[in-house]
Amino acid sequence: MSQKTMEVVKNLDIKRYMGRWYEIASFPSRFQPRNGVNTRATYTLNEDGTVHVLNETFTDGKRGFIEGTAYEADPQSDEAKLKVKFYVPPFLPIIPIVGDYWFLYLDDDYQYALIGQPSRNYLWVLCRQTHMDDEIYNQLVQKAKDEGYDVSKLHKTPQSDPPPEGDDAPKDTKGIWWIKSLLGM
């Protein structure tokens, strides 16, 4: 069965997307800790127009994180499709690994987003707040379903309110699960 082309957001204002986003739900990855909580991403615009990416999660009280760079997949296109590049291993930047980051939905106020990949094996529901209204969540899930995702695989990510401060927790520098998750490995 051939799947229809995924519809993505047009004319993304990348500056408005910057800042912290909390993972409300995602497709689990066997490389992502099953008990990871308070997962979030922080995006910062670089001077050259690329985006610094900081992904964090907390497992058993330890903060795991990995950093990377996002950039437009096709600067000539108005479609909101980014590439995200990480290095493996994070502390030895030799092997770049690149994954897709497609905006399937983004509200006008840039408060919640649905992010996918062309493989449809990975999906993220993101929000500026640690909790999302059920009605909005259900609308995003329906949008994902309409785009051909198996939404039965969505797993809600526990978020504490208020969220933990990043540097207070002990660090877990392995970070490899982020990369494998993004790559669909």
MDTraj code that builds the backbone (N, CA, C; nanometers):
import mdtraj as md
import numpy as np

residues = "MET SER GLN LYS THR MET GLU VAL VAL LYS ASN LEU ASP ILE LYS ARG TYR MET GLY ARG TRP TYR GLU ILE ALA SER PHE PRO SER ARG PHE GLN PRO ARG ASN GLY VAL ASN THR ARG ALA THR TYR THR LEU ASN GLU ASP GLY THR VAL HIS VAL LEU ASN GLU THR PHE THR ASP GLY LYS ARG GLY PHE ILE GLU GLY THR ALA TYR GLU ALA ASP PRO GLN SER ASP GLU ALA LYS LEU LYS VAL LYS PHE TYR VAL PRO PRO PHE LEU PRO ILE ILE PRO ILE VAL GLY ASP TYR TRP PHE LEU TYR LEU ASP ASP ASP TYR GLN TYR ALA LEU ILE GLY GLN PRO SER ARG ASN TYR LEU TRP VAL LEU CYS ARG GLN THR HIS MET ASP ASP GLU ILE TYR ASN GLN LEU VAL GLN LYS ALA LYS ASP GLU GLY TYR ASP VAL SER LYS LEU HIS LYS THR PRO GLN SER ASP PRO PRO PRO GLU GLY ASP ASP ALA PRO LYS ASP THR LYS GLY ILE TRP TRP ILE LYS SER LEU LEU GLY MET".split()
xyz = np.array([
    [0.0858, -0.1189, 0.0000],
    [0.0000, 0.0000, 0.0000],
    [0.0896, 0.1241, 0.0000],
    [0.0716, 0.2081, -0.0987],
    [0.1534, 0.3296, -0.1047],
    [0.0878, 0.4381, -0.0196],
    [0.1702, 0.5085, 0.0539],
    [0.1168, 0.6123, 0.1418],
    [0.1229, 0.7470, 0.0724],
    [0.0251, 0.8310, 0.1063],
    [0.0227, 0.9639, 0.0459],
    [0.1409, 1.0467, 0.0964],
    [0.1736, 1.1494, 0.0200],
    [0.2819, 1.2381, 0.0601],
    [0.2424, 1.3112, 0.1875],
    [0.3358, 1.3200, 0.2799],
    [0.3089, 1.3884, 0.4052],
    [0.2971, 1.5381, 0.3845],
    [0.1945, 1.5964, 0.4424],
    [0.1804, 1.7425, 0.4370],
    [0.2613, 1.8019, 0.5514],
    [0.3415, 1.9011, 0.5184],
    [0.4202, 1.9671, 0.6227],
    [0.3856, 2.1159, 0.6261],
    [0.4215, 2.1779, 0.7366],
    [0.3991, 2.3214, 0.7570],
    [0.4764, 2.4001, 0.6508],
    [0.4190, 2.5121, 0.6084],
    [0.4863, 2.6015, 0.5126],
    [0.5272, 2.7306, 0.5841],
    [0.6360, 2.7896, 0.5356],
    [0.6803, 2.9220, 0.5821],
    [0.7031, 2.9294, 0.7329],
    [0.7815, 2.8375, 0.7826],
    [0.8182, 2.8367, 0.9237],
    [0.8981, 2.9623, 0.9581],
    [0.8612, 3.0258, 1.0700],
    [0.9410, 3.1371, 1.1236],
    [1.0344, 3.0767, 1.2289],
    [1.1545, 3.0444, 1.1860],
    [1.2461, 2.9690, 1.2721],
    [1.2778, 3.0438, 1.4016],
    [1.2812, 3.1775, 1.3965],
    [1.3118, 3.2540, 1.5184],
    [1.2046, 3.2331, 1.6245],
    [1.0781, 3.2251, 1.5801],
    [0.9685, 3.2057, 1.6761],
    [0.9691, 3.0653, 1.7346],
    [1.0318, 2.9716, 1.6655],
    [1.0351, 2.8333, 1.7138],
    [1.1441, 2.8119, 1.8196],
    [1.2365, 2.9053, 1.8299],
    [1.3479, 2.8902, 1.9241],
    [1.2979, 2.8857, 2.0682],
    [1.3820, 2.8290, 2.1557],
    [1.3472, 2.8198, 2.2968],
    [1.3263, 2.6751, 2.3381],
    [1.2630, 2.6579, 2.4519],
    [1.2453, 2.5237, 2.5083],
    [1.1100, 2.4650, 2.4713],
    [1.1126, 2.3352, 2.4372],
    [0.9921, 2.2576, 2.4068],
    [0.9955, 2.1300, 2.4906],
    [0.8793, 2.0953, 2.5461],
    [0.8679, 1.9745, 2.6267],
    [0.8047, 1.8630, 2.5441],
    [0.8594, 1.7419, 2.5589],
    [0.8043, 1.6265, 2.4890],
    [0.6821, 1.5771, 2.5657],
    [0.5650, 1.5892, 2.5025],
    [0.4405, 1.5430, 2.5636],
    [0.4200, 1.3947, 2.5350],
    [0.4571, 1.3540, 2.4143],
    [0.4463, 1.2130, 2.3754],
    [0.5401, 1.1873, 2.2584],
    [0.5752, 1.0598, 2.2398],
    [0.6604, 1.0221, 2.1265],
    [0.6448, 0.8730, 2.1011],
    [0.6937, 0.8299, 1.9857],
    [0.7046, 0.6865, 1.9608],
    [0.8250, 0.6370, 2.0397],
    [0.8075, 0.5347, 2.1220],
    [0.9223, 0.4834, 2.1970],
    [1.0277, 0.4263, 2.1023],
    [1.1518, 0.4388, 2.1449],
    [1.2630, 0.3785, 2.0722],
    [1.3284, 0.2803, 2.1671],
    [1.3743, 0.1676, 2.1146],
    [1.4388, 0.0725, 2.2053],
    [1.5686, 0.1267, 2.2603],
    [1.6173, 0.2381, 2.1999],
    [1.7412, 0.2971, 2.2499],
    [1.7142, 0.4095, 2.3490],
    [1.5891, 0.4511, 2.3597],
    [1.5548, 0.5578, 2.4543],
    [1.5189, 0.4924, 2.5869],
    [1.5687, 0.5458, 2.6976],
    [1.5378, 0.4829, 2.8264],
    [1.3871, 0.4752, 2.8475],
    [1.3377, 0.3579, 2.8834],
    [1.1931, 0.3402, 2.9039],
    [1.1428, 0.4267, 3.0197],
    [1.2320, 0.4515, 3.1159],
    [1.1898, 0.5296, 3.2324],
    [1.2387, 0.6743, 3.2240],
    [1.2703, 0.7220, 3.1034],
    [1.3106, 0.8613, 3.0865],
    [1.1928, 0.9549, 3.1100],
    [1.2147, 1.0599, 3.1870],
    [1.1083, 1.1566, 3.2169],
    [1.1599, 1.2980, 3.1917],
    [1.0666, 1.3934, 3.1901],
    [1.1017, 1.5349, 3.1740],
    [1.1873, 1.5591, 3.0488],
    [1.1578, 1.4842, 2.9433],
    [1.2338, 1.4973, 2.8189],
    [1.1982, 1.6295, 2.7521],
    [1.3015, 1.6982, 2.7039],
    [1.2786, 1.8309, 2.6450],
    [1.3882, 1.8635, 2.5450],
    [1.3599, 1.9630, 2.4636],
    [1.4564, 2.0108, 2.3646],
    [1.4630, 2.1624, 2.3743],
    [1.5843, 2.2151, 2.3641],
    [1.6031, 2.3597, 2.3642],
    [1.6763, 2.3979, 2.2364],
    [1.6173, 2.4930, 2.1625],
    [1.6710, 2.5356, 2.0337],
    [1.7190, 2.6802, 2.0433],
    [1.8396, 2.7053, 1.9905],
    [1.8981, 2.8393, 1.9922],
    [1.9493, 2.8712, 1.8528],
    [1.9105, 2.9881, 1.8007],
    [1.9526, 3.0276, 1.6661],
    [2.0994, 3.0688, 1.6671],
    [2.1773, 3.0103, 1.5767],
    [2.3176, 3.0471, 1.5602],
    [2.3288, 3.1642, 1.4629],
    [2.4407, 3.2334, 1.4661],
    [2.4599, 3.3502, 1.3786],
    [2.4528, 3.3142, 1.2306],
    [2.4910, 3.1916, 1.1956],
    [2.4901, 3.1517, 1.0545],
    [2.3543, 3.0996, 1.0068],
    [2.2519, 3.1102, 1.0943],
    [2.1178, 3.0675, 1.0550],
    [2.0866, 2.9226, 1.0885],
    [2.1875, 2.8469, 1.1309],
    [2.1608, 2.7107, 1.1769],
    [2.1088, 2.7179, 1.3209],
    [2.0656, 2.6041, 1.3728],
    [2.0050, 2.5997, 1.5057],
    [2.0848, 2.5049, 1.5952],
    [2.1219, 2.5524, 1.7135],
    [2.1848, 2.4649, 1.8132],
    [2.0741, 2.3871, 1.8827],
    [2.0907, 2.2554, 1.8914],
    [1.9905, 2.1663, 1.9512],
    [2.0484, 2.1061, 2.0788],
    [1.9730, 2.1163, 2.1876],
    [2.0089, 2.0494, 2.3125],
    [1.8915, 1.9602, 2.3515],
    [1.9101, 1.8290, 2.3466],
    [1.8074, 1.7336, 2.3887],
    [1.8451, 1.6799, 2.5258],
    [1.7476, 1.6784, 2.6168],
    [1.7723, 1.6325, 2.7535],
    [1.6631, 1.5355, 2.7962],
    [1.7007, 1.4394, 2.8784],
    [1.6032, 1.3552, 2.9464],
    [1.6606, 1.3193, 3.0827],
    [1.5735, 1.2788, 3.1730],
    [1.6157, 1.2443, 3.3079],
    [1.5778, 1.0995, 3.3355],
    [1.6775, 1.0192, 3.3749],
    [1.6556, 0.8784, 3.4055],
    [1.7122, 0.8500, 3.5427],
    [1.6267, 0.8018, 3.6316],
    [1.6700, 0.7735, 3.7697],
    [1.7415, 0.8931, 3.8317],
    [1.6905, 1.0123, 3.8025],
    [1.7452, 1.1341, 3.8610],
    [1.8680, 1.1889, 3.7908],
    [1.9192, 1.1175, 3.6899],
    [2.0373, 1.1656, 3.6179],
    [1.9956, 1.2317, 3.4873],
    [2.0636, 1.3405, 3.4553],
    [2.0343, 1.4143, 3.3325],
    [2.1199, 1.3592, 3.2190],
    [2.0532, 1.3080, 3.1151],
    [2.1229, 1.2663, 2.9941],
    [2.0989, 1.3722, 2.8883],
    [2.2000, 1.4039, 2.8095],
    [2.1792, 1.5069, 2.7077],
    [2.2704, 1.4833, 2.5889],
    [2.2316, 1.5409, 2.4776],
    [2.3157, 1.5398, 2.3588],
    [2.2898, 1.6693, 2.2825],
    [2.3930, 1.7202, 2.2172],
    [2.3809, 1.8457, 2.1426],
    [2.4044, 1.8202, 1.9945],
    [2.3416, 1.9030, 1.9134],
    [2.3569, 1.8891, 1.7697],
    [2.3237, 2.0192, 1.6994],
    [2.3100, 2.0105, 1.5673],
    [2.2803, 2.1273, 1.4844],
    [2.1673, 2.0927, 1.3884],
    [2.0717, 2.1847, 1.3752],
    [1.9634, 2.1671, 1.2781],
    [1.9772, 2.2731, 1.1693],
    [1.9359, 2.2371, 1.0484],
    [1.9435, 2.3315, 0.9363],
    [1.8367, 2.2948, 0.8340],
    [1.8015, 2.3897, 0.7482],
    [1.6987, 2.3656, 0.6477],
    [1.7425, 2.2552, 0.5525],
    [1.6513, 2.1611, 0.5249],
    [1.6834, 2.0528, 0.4320],
    [1.7012, 2.1083, 0.2908],
    [1.6147, 2.2039, 0.2544],
    [1.6221, 2.2661, 0.1212],
    [1.5922, 2.4148, 0.1355],
    [1.6953, 2.4995, 0.1373],
    [1.6748, 2.6439, 0.1575],
    [1.5853, 2.7078, 0.0504],
    [1.5699, 2.6435, -0.0644],
    [1.4854, 2.6991, -0.1710],
    [1.3367, 2.6676, -0.1501],
    [1.3070, 2.5763, -0.0580],
    [1.1685, 2.5316, -0.0379],
    [1.1025, 2.6101, 0.0756],
    [0.9682, 2.6265, 0.0662],
    [0.8949, 2.6914, 0.1764],
    [0.8452, 2.5874, 0.2772],
    [0.8782, 2.4596, 0.2547],
    [0.8331, 2.3544, 0.3452],
    [0.9219, 2.3485, 0.4691],
    [0.8569, 2.3250, 0.5847],
    [0.9291, 2.3213, 0.7126],
    [0.9895, 2.1830, 0.7349],
    [1.1005, 2.1588, 0.6658],
    [1.1733, 2.0321, 0.6795],
    [1.3169, 2.0652, 0.7172],
    [1.3564, 2.0163, 0.8335],
    [1.4934, 2.0386, 0.8796],
    [1.5701, 1.9073, 0.8791],
    [1.7007, 1.9191, 0.8783],
    [1.7911, 1.8074, 0.9044],
    [1.8552, 1.8372, 1.0396],
    [1.8727, 1.7331, 1.1202],
    [1.9382, 1.7495, 1.2497],
    [2.0626, 1.6619, 1.2496],
    [2.1754, 1.7226, 1.2836],
    [2.3027, 1.6507, 1.2800],
    [2.3612, 1.6407, 1.4201],
    [2.3927, 1.5173, 1.4582],
    [2.4623, 1.4913, 1.5838],
    [2.5928, 1.4202, 1.5513],
    [2.6821, 1.4183, 1.6471],
    [2.8087, 1.3476, 1.6287],
    [2.8148, 1.2290, 1.7240],
    [2.8690, 1.1183, 1.6732],
    [2.8808, 0.9988, 1.7544],
    [3.0275, 0.9661, 1.7746],
    [3.0698, 0.9368, 1.8962],
    [2.9986, 0.9704, 2.0194],
    [3.0056, 1.1204, 2.0460],
    [2.9168, 1.1711, 2.1308],
    [2.9061, 1.3167, 2.1490],
    [3.0365, 1.3834, 2.1914],
    [3.1193, 1.3132, 2.2683],
    [3.2421, 1.3756, 2.3205],
    [3.3581, 1.3602, 2.2221],
    [3.3354, 1.2964, 2.1079],
    [3.4407, 1.2758, 2.0088],
    [3.3811, 1.3044, 1.8712],
    [3.3705, 1.4338, 1.8330],
    [3.2934, 1.4695, 1.7127],
    [3.3619, 1.4297, 1.5820],
    [3.3520, 1.3014, 1.5499],
    [3.4165, 1.2512, 1.4291],
    [3.3127, 1.2056, 1.3266],
    [3.2131, 1.1305, 1.3709],
    [3.1163, 1.0723, 1.2769],
    [2.9846, 1.1480, 1.2840],
    [2.9514, 1.2271, 1.1821],
    [2.8225, 1.2968, 1.1863],
    [2.7074, 1.2038, 1.1487],
    [2.5977, 1.2148, 1.2205],
    [2.4772, 1.1375, 1.1958],
    [2.3649, 1.2370, 1.1713],
    [2.2895, 1.2179, 1.0639],
    [2.1863, 1.3150, 1.0271],
    [2.0488, 1.2489, 1.0259],
    [1.9503, 1.3160, 1.0875],
    [1.8120, 1.2683, 1.0877],
    [1.7195, 1.3757, 1.0345],
    [1.5965, 1.3360, 1.0017],
    [1.4955, 1.4298, 0.9508],
    [1.4094, 1.4836, 1.0638],
    [1.3641, 1.6085, 1.0475],
    [1.2806, 1.6768, 1.1466],
    [1.1770, 1.7549, 1.0676],
    [1.0602, 1.6937, 1.0460],
    [0.9556, 1.7549, 0.9632],
    [0.8420, 1.8069, 1.0509],
    [0.8027, 1.9315, 1.0263],
    [0.6919, 1.9923, 1.0997],
    [0.5598, 1.9518, 1.0340],
    [0.4845, 1.8647, 1.1010],
    [0.3549, 1.8225, 1.0484],
    [0.2445, 1.9183, 1.0919],
    [0.2648, 1.9803, 1.2067],
    [0.1690, 2.0812, 1.2534],
    [0.2392, 2.1743, 1.3519],
    [0.2023, 2.3018, 1.3444],
    [0.2528, 2.4032, 1.4370],
    [0.1435, 2.5088, 1.4476],
    [0.0985, 2.5369, 1.5699],
    [-0.0104, 2.6344, 1.5829],
    [0.0407, 2.7760, 1.5550],
    [-0.0512, 2.8671, 1.5309],
    [-0.0154, 3.0036, 1.4922],
    [0.0662, 3.0763, 1.5982],
    [0.0475, 3.0373, 1.7247],
    [0.1198, 3.1034, 1.8341],
    [0.2502, 3.0325, 1.8705],
    [0.2838, 2.9267, 1.7969],
    [0.4063, 2.8507, 1.8217],
    [0.4101, 2.7995, 1.9662],
    [0.2990, 2.7386, 2.0079],
    [0.2899, 2.6842, 2.1434],
    [0.2907, 2.5316, 2.1454],
    [0.2516, 2.4671, 2.0355],
    [0.2580, 2.3209, 2.0282],
    [0.2882, 2.2785, 1.8855],
    [0.3512, 2.1619, 1.8755],
    [0.3998, 2.1165, 1.7454],
    [0.3917, 1.9649, 1.7351],
    [0.3764, 1.9190, 1.6114],
    [0.3791, 1.7772, 1.5794],
    [0.4943, 1.7575, 1.4815],
    [0.5906, 1.6755, 1.5207],
    [0.7124, 1.6562, 1.4422],
    [0.7231, 1.5106, 1.3994],
    [0.7522, 1.4894, 1.2714],
    [0.7656, 1.3526, 1.2226],
    [0.8852, 1.3364, 1.1317],
    [0.8904, 1.2208, 1.0680],
    [0.9971, 1.1866, 0.9739],
    [0.9343, 1.1127, 0.8562],
    [0.9997, 1.1165, 0.7400],
    [0.9414, 1.0517, 0.6227],
    [0.9194, 0.9011, 0.6391],
    [0.9973, 0.8370, 0.7269],
    [0.9807, 0.6924, 0.7485],
    [0.8517, 0.6609, 0.8252],
    [0.7961, 0.7613, 0.8926],
    [0.6808, 0.7467, 0.9819],
    [0.7091, 0.6549, 1.1021],
    [0.8355, 0.6274, 1.1277],
    [0.8713, 0.5428, 1.2422],
    [0.8936, 0.6232, 1.3698],
    [0.9005, 0.7555, 1.3558],
    [0.9266, 0.8412, 1.4712],
    [0.8308, 0.9583, 1.4680],
    [0.7827, 0.9952, 1.5868],
    [0.6833, 1.1012, 1.5984],
    [0.6995, 1.1661, 1.7345],
    [0.6894, 1.2981, 1.7372],
    [0.6986, 1.3715, 1.8633],
    [0.5841, 1.4719, 1.8729],
    [0.5228, 1.4786, 1.9912],
    [0.4259, 1.5831, 2.0243],
    [0.4961, 1.6741, 2.1240],
    [0.5129, 1.8013, 2.0852],
    [0.5890, 1.8960, 2.1674],
    [0.5019, 2.0132, 2.2098],
    [0.5356, 2.0721, 2.3241],
    [0.4583, 2.1844, 2.3775],
    [0.5509, 2.2774, 2.4544],
    [0.5159, 2.4060, 2.4566],
    [0.5948, 2.5033, 2.5339],
    [0.5784, 2.4818, 2.6838],
    [0.4655, 2.4223, 2.7226],
    [0.4379, 2.3955, 2.8637],
    [0.4620, 2.2474, 2.8909],
    [0.4703, 2.2112, 3.0192],
    [0.4939, 2.0713, 3.0544],
    [0.3687, 1.9856, 3.0366],
    [0.2530, 2.0497, 3.0230],
    [0.1286, 1.9743, 3.0042],
    [0.0486, 2.0351, 2.8895],
    [-0.0230, 1.9503, 2.8176],
    [-0.1015, 1.9937, 2.7033],
    [-0.2477, 1.9587, 2.7259],
    [-0.3344, 2.0498, 2.6859],
    [-0.4782, 2.0280, 2.6934],
    [-0.5152, 1.9035, 2.6126],
    [-0.6013, 1.8185, 2.6709],
    [-0.6387, 1.6923, 2.6045],
    [-0.6979, 1.7138, 2.4659],
    [-0.7772, 1.8181, 2.4518],
    [-0.8412, 1.8428, 2.3224],
    [-0.7361, 1.8708, 2.2143],
    [-0.6375, 1.9515, 2.2480],
    [-0.5291, 1.9825, 2.1530],
    [-0.4481, 1.8560, 2.1246],
    [-0.4170, 1.7809, 2.2300],
    [-0.3412, 1.6564, 2.2120],
    [-0.4138, 1.5632, 2.1156],
    [-0.5436, 1.5462, 2.1373],
    [-0.6218, 1.4560, 2.0519],
    [-0.6256, 1.5044, 1.9075],
    [-0.6284, 1.6363, 1.8876],
    [-0.6253, 1.6911, 1.7508],
    [-0.4926, 1.6598, 1.6830],
    [-0.3826, 1.6707, 1.7570],
    [-0.2513, 1.6409, 1.7010],
    [-0.2381, 1.4916, 1.6691],
    [-0.2922, 1.4081, 1.7566],
    [-0.2897, 1.2633, 1.7319],
    [-0.3696, 1.2306, 1.6058],
    [-0.4842, 1.2957, 1.5896],
    [-0.5659, 1.2727, 1.4696],
    [-0.4913, 1.3173, 1.3438],
    [-0.4223, 1.4295, 1.3528],
    [-0.3430, 1.4794, 1.2393],
    [-0.2360, 1.3760, 1.2016],
    [-0.1691, 1.3210, 1.3029],
    [-0.0663, 1.2193, 1.2774],
    [-0.1281, 1.0962, 1.2111],
    [-0.2435, 1.0576, 1.2605],
    [-0.3138, 0.9416, 1.2033],
    [-0.3477, 0.9683, 1.0566],
    [-0.3961, 1.0901, 1.0293],
    [-0.4310, 1.1277, 0.8917],
    [-0.3096, 1.1244, 0.7993],
    [-0.1905, 1.1448, 0.8577],
    [-0.0676, 1.1452, 0.7778],
    [-0.0055, 1.0055, 0.7662],
    [-0.0753, 0.9065, 0.8184],
    [-0.0295, 0.7691, 0.7994],
    [0.0517, 0.7098, 0.9127],
    [0.0542, 0.7760, 1.0285],
    [0.1280, 0.7237, 1.1438],
    [0.0415, 0.6247, 1.2220],
    [0.1059, 0.5222, 1.2768],
    [0.0375, 0.4275, 1.3646],
    [0.0374, 0.4877, 1.5050],
    [-0.0674, 0.5635, 1.5362],
    [-0.0685, 0.6398, 1.6619],
    [-0.0841, 0.5515, 1.7851],
    [-0.1117, 0.4236, 1.7652],
    [-0.1190, 0.3335, 1.8813],
    [0.0184, 0.3194, 1.9480],
    [0.1241, 0.3567, 1.8769],
    [0.2598, 0.3471, 1.9329],
    [0.2975, 0.4685, 2.0183],
    [0.2137, 0.5731, 2.0174],
    [0.2470, 0.6937, 2.0946],
    [0.2508, 0.6634, 2.2438],
    [0.3547, 0.7128, 2.3084],
    [0.3739, 0.6928, 2.4516],
    [0.3880, 0.8304, 2.5163],
    [0.3034, 0.8580, 2.6173],
    [0.3110, 0.9885, 2.6843],
    [0.4358, 0.9950, 2.7729],
    [0.5018, 1.1098, 2.7692],
    [0.6250, 1.1303, 2.8450],
    [0.5922, 1.1994, 2.9772],
    [0.6243, 1.1378, 3.0916],
    [0.5973, 1.2043, 3.2198],
    [0.6768, 1.3347, 3.2311],
    [0.6063, 1.4409, 3.2708],
    [0.6699, 1.5719, 3.2909],
    [0.6332, 1.6202, 3.4305],
    [0.7319, 1.6683, 3.5049],
    [0.7018, 1.7237, 3.6369],
    [0.6798, 1.8738, 3.6236],
    [0.6025, 1.9268, 3.7135],
    [0.5705, 2.0692, 3.7103],
    [0.5938, 2.1244, 3.8514],
    [0.6913, 2.2125, 3.8722],
    [0.7787, 2.2704, 3.7686],
    [0.8841, 2.1714, 3.7206],
    [0.9356, 2.1931, 3.5985],
    [1.0387, 2.1037, 3.5451],
    [1.1696, 2.1190, 3.6216],
    [1.2542, 2.0145, 3.6175],
    [1.3832, 2.0234, 3.6874],
    [1.4744, 2.1253, 3.6210],
    [1.5614, 2.1820, 3.7005],
    [1.6631, 2.2716, 3.6443],
    [1.7719, 2.1851, 3.5823],
    [1.8180, 2.2247, 3.4662],
    [1.9092, 2.1414, 3.3889],
    [2.0378, 2.1031, 3.4576],
    [2.1002, 2.1969, 3.5263],
    [2.2339, 2.1688, 3.5761],
    [2.2354, 2.1150, 3.7200],
    [2.1163, 2.1004, 3.7794],
    [2.1121, 2.0539, 3.9179],
    [2.1361, 1.9039, 3.9286],
    [2.0952, 1.8296, 3.8243],
    [2.1014, 1.6843, 3.8321],
    [2.2390, 1.6328, 3.7919],
    [2.2765, 1.5170, 3.8447],
    [2.4021, 1.4561, 3.7993],
    [2.3940, 1.4247, 3.6506],
    [2.5047, 1.4343, 3.5815],
    [2.5033, 1.4155, 3.4364],
    [2.5244, 1.2694, 3.3992],
    [2.4526, 1.2293, 3.2952],
    [2.4737, 1.0989, 3.2334],
    [2.5151, 1.1306, 3.0909],
    [2.6424, 1.1169, 3.0603],
    [2.6945, 1.1691, 2.9336],
    [2.6879, 1.0696, 2.8185],
    [2.6266, 0.9535, 2.8417],
    [2.6255, 0.8545, 2.7325],
    [2.5564, 0.9103, 2.6084],
    [2.4306, 0.9505, 2.6242],
    [2.3634, 1.0227, 2.5161],
    [2.3430, 0.9481, 2.3860],
    [2.3903, 0.8261, 2.3747],
    [2.3860, 0.7561, 2.2465],
    [2.2428, 0.7255, 2.2043],
    [2.1544, 0.7020, 2.2998],
    [2.0166, 0.6656, 2.2645],
    [1.9476, 0.7742, 2.1853],
    [1.9830, 0.9024, 2.2089],
    [1.9201, 1.0117, 2.1319],
    [1.9503, 0.9947, 1.9845],
    [2.0755, 0.9662, 1.9554],
    [2.1182, 0.9584, 1.8160],
    [2.0490, 0.8428, 1.7474],
    [2.0511, 0.7270, 1.8111],
    [1.9904, 0.6093, 1.7494],
    [1.8404, 0.6298, 1.7332],
    [1.7801, 0.6993, 1.8267],
    [1.6379, 0.7265, 1.8170],
    [1.6082, 0.8154, 1.6974],
    [1.6877, 0.9203, 1.6813],
    [1.6659, 1.0130, 1.5707],
    [1.6887, 0.9486, 1.4350],
    [1.7822, 0.8559, 1.4306],
    [1.8183, 0.7942, 1.3029],
    [1.7253, 0.6838, 1.2646],
    [1.6379, 0.6451, 1.3559],
    [1.5508, 0.5328, 1.3256],
    [1.6265, 0.4017, 1.3254],
    [1.7299, 0.3915, 1.4074],
    [1.8077, 0.2672, 1.4124],
    [1.7455, 0.1704, 1.5090],
])
top = md.Topology()
chain = top.add_chain()
for i, resn in enumerate(residues, 1):
    res = top.add_residue(resn, chain, resSeq=i)
    for name in ("N", "CA", "C"):
        top.add_atom(name, md.element.get_by_symbol(name[0]), res)
traj = md.Trajectory(xyz[None], top)
